[in-house]
Each structure stands twice: as structure tokens, then as C-alpha cells.
Amino acid sequence: MIADKKADLAGPGIGNYADLEKVLPSDYESLLSPRDTQRAVYAVKGYIEQNLCKQLHLMMVQVPLIVSAESGVNDMLDRDGSRTPIQFHIPNDRNVHPVDAQVVQAATKWKRMALREFDMKPSEGILTDMRAVRKDYFLDHDHSAYVDQWDWEQAIHETDRNLDYLKATVRKIWKVITGAERHVQKLFPSLKDPRYPNLPEEIRFIHAEEILDLYPELPRKQRETLLVQKYPAVFIIGIGWPLKDGYPHEMRAADYDDWATETQSESGARMHGLNGDILVWNPVTRRRHELMSGGIRVDATSLRTQLEMSGQLDFLRFPYHQAILNGTIPLSIGGGIGQSRTQMLLLHKAHLGEVSVTVWPEILKEISSKKHIYVLE
């Protein structure tokens, strides 16, 4: 069982198509036509962008698809080196002034630098319509090589680096997501279906250590699955710090979310971490469904601690990391809300490919079509 836990740390997804075929629902019929699906996708997108800006005092800004390799601002996603970005050489003027570039995996670190560029003061921030490529995912019904996110970042005061501020921010985001659900159902009444209950108005907060106490013998995804069956919308706090069984709830990169700062649970127990994930129960796929990952970002102290724990102190040479150490970029809170993930959930779809266009292996398309799931191409 411990080996199962270890294997479960880094990898989302199911792992093979025989298992995926068993997982995909066999009684699925889309509630919307392909044309209405596109209309609904943009209704959700517009509502969420407008209201995230309103709730969190954000402004929409442009975001890069590619960054220079030497900048150190690309997102490594975890700390074991298993997910590497696509890198390519731009010879430019016959290699006199070349650029080595990477396709972003997420804009997490870039956003924090952008707060300085756009002169954001505490409680102000930015929202991006981010696109990325993550080539090392197993492609299943809710993981794609093509990633679209509402990547957001808000400047904060030093005194805001606490669980109360994190929870208050998550509640505002949850208000936007549930509001988007009501909004799209008004436009498309067929989405009101008794098989698929609406999201709860309130989101529940629970620490990763507390989840381990509930299900000590189970690997992470099984713990999460049981949890969201009991509480259909949760924010799991403290993802990245080793729990009492010696393993983190899930691997997290060492240089953006703060998972090392010591905190206390509501009962007064010693915990760690100012970050987390929004997870919900998806009544269509009958599985756990992740919507957002994020939290309060590292300061100089937690950055050093986390890089040392991860064996990555050499990262301190990068401009991004130097900016944190020297205090030349704002303290911040931020996250990435999956666009296709959220649209898939609110439109009661069984597959990401029904709301976004990307590449899928033929075997996945064949399995899906047998179950009346038709991906866009």
C-alpha cells in the first residue's frame, strides 16, 4: 500500500486505456448540441472572467505562450523533474543573437513578475487567459496536453500571509464558480437535470493531514474520492509538505506555492502550508474533479526552505528567485483555474475534448465514441 501511495504522488490521470474504458460512463448523452455547447462555453468564460476581476480586484492582461529558458519563470509543475517543458532553439540572425525558448507549462511565476510590471498594489492583481502545453500527461478524460487556465495573481501585504486570507479568497472564487453555474443554466435550461445536482453554495476546508487521518491506508486519489463523495466541494490545504506518513499529499514545485510555512488547524494542531486545491465531485464521470490549484506564494524564507528540501538550491541563480530573495517583486496569492475543467463540469460533459480542441490518441477517441462521447477535432 505504501508503494501505491508513492506512485500516486505526482501523477494525475488513470494510466492506461483499459482502465479508462471502465471509468468512462456508459449511460452518457450530452445535454447540449455541439453548437449550443460552444455558446455555453463562452457564456461561462465571459461570466467567470468578469466576476473574478470584480471579486478579487483583478484586470485582464496578456500572458506569454513561450518564455526564455534562462529566465527561470517556467512552471516545473512538481519537484521530481518528471514533467519537463517543450524547449526549442530560435537561431534568429544566424545564431548571432539566438534565443533558447520554452513553451510554458503554466504562468505561475511569470504572473508574480507581472505584478511589478503592471504596478499592482496590495489587493490588486491580474487575470490571464492562459494557454500552455504539458507533454508529459497521460491523456484521459480530464487531462490534456493542451491546458487552458484562468491564471490569476493578486498582490498582498505581509500580514495577509495566513490561512484566513487564503480561505476568504477561495470563498470569493467559489462564489464566482457557483454564480457561473446559475448563469449558464438560465441561458440553457436543459442543463438543469435531476441526475446532476448543483454545486453546494459553501465550500468546505480541510487540511491534507486531516484527510490522511481519515483514510490512513489509502493513496491520495482514493482519499480525495471518498472525501468529495462525502463533501462535494472541498479546498484541501497544505499540499507539498511531507505528512505524518512521510509523503506529501501530492508533489508541488518548490518555488511558487508556500507549502512549508507552519500553521494551525482549527483544533490547534500543528500543520504546514498556505496553499491548496479546489476539488469537487463530478456527477457525470462519478469521479473527483480538480478545478483550481494555488495559494499564497513563497516569500524569501519559505523559498529557501522548499528549495533546500527539494534539492534545488541552484535555482536561486535565476532572476525570478533573486527577485523574491531581494523583495523586488510583490508578495502575492494566486492560482490557476482550469477553463476546460470548469466548463466540462458546469455543462455536464464527460470529456475535456467536448469543450476544447486538442490532440487525442485514436484509441481514446474510439473508446469515447462507443460511449456517445464525441471529442472536438
ABEGO torsion letter per residue (X at the ends): XAAAAAAAAABBEAGBAAAAAAABBAABBBABBAAAAAAAAAAAAAAAAAAAAAAAGBBBBBBBABBBAAAGABBAGBAAGABBBBBBBBAEBGGABBBBBBBBABAAAAAAAAAAAAGBBBGBBBBBBBBBBBAABBBBAABBABBBBBBBBBBBBAAABBAAAAAAAAAAAAAAAAAAAAAAAAABAAABBAABBBBBABBBBBBAAAAAAABAABBAAAAAAAAAAABABBBBBGBGBBBAAGBBABBBBAAABBAABBBBBAAGBBBBEABEBBBBBBAAAGBBBBABBEEBBBBAAAAAAAAAAAGAAAAAABAAAAAAAAGABBBBBBBBBBAAAAAAAAAGBABAAAABBBBBBAAAAAAAAAAGBBBBX
